[in-house]
Amino acid sequence: AYLAHVKGVALQQQVTFIEEKAEILRKDSHWQIKAKDQLLEAEVLCLTAGPGLLDLLSPLGYHVDIRPQKGQLLSFAANLPTDNWPVAMLEGEGDLIPFSNGQILLGATHENDAGWDLTPTEAAKQQLMTGIGAFLEVPEALFATPVTMRVGTRAYTSDFAPFFGEVPDETNLFAASGLGSSGLTTGPYIGYLLANRINDGRSQTKNFSSYTKPMTEYIKKRL
């Protein structure tokens, strides 16, 4: 719902969405974005493709410390008054996130070795339900309600820290990745900082050292 809302606002501001796999190319002082049947040019480019950042920068001669992490969560349709329930960030991977009309999310897992696999697994379901059971007075009341599984892919780095800023040795090329499960909370602020930097290079957000390690820790030229 959040992403759909953000996309709706962007469309109202005349933002164009092209849902295709793309590659980027240098052209003099500009950048080209090549997708299926389109070739676009831009003065400034910001790459926020999650674990797909490696595929975008590798043709330019870069190695990126980024990899996909599988996350699975459970979505319960409970007959409970959840509208005013708090979010419960519990020990382990079993966060309880209530929405309106009885919808409750439980999760999500952090699977570092599953690559891009988006197959829901019974093992993940049992892991989440077992982990949360100790925190509920009557766990069976929740587990007996209709449940569906959702699966997604996050980006994470070897030190599990996010990074963002200018790509080393490039002009007007920015990137952000490695947010992992913090994306919904840190992502909007990182986007705000990058937008300020791009729109006004003289702004106080030019130096991101208070927020992230140097980009050279994560993006390096191949030898």
Helices and strands as residue ranges (DSSP letters): H 2-12, E 22-27, E 30-35, E 38-42, E 45-47, G 50-52, H 53-57, G 58-60, E 62-64, E 67-77, E 95-98, G 100-102, E 103-107, H 122-133, H 139-143, E 147-156, E 163-166, E 173-177, G 180-182, H 183-199, G 204-206, G 215-217, E 219-221
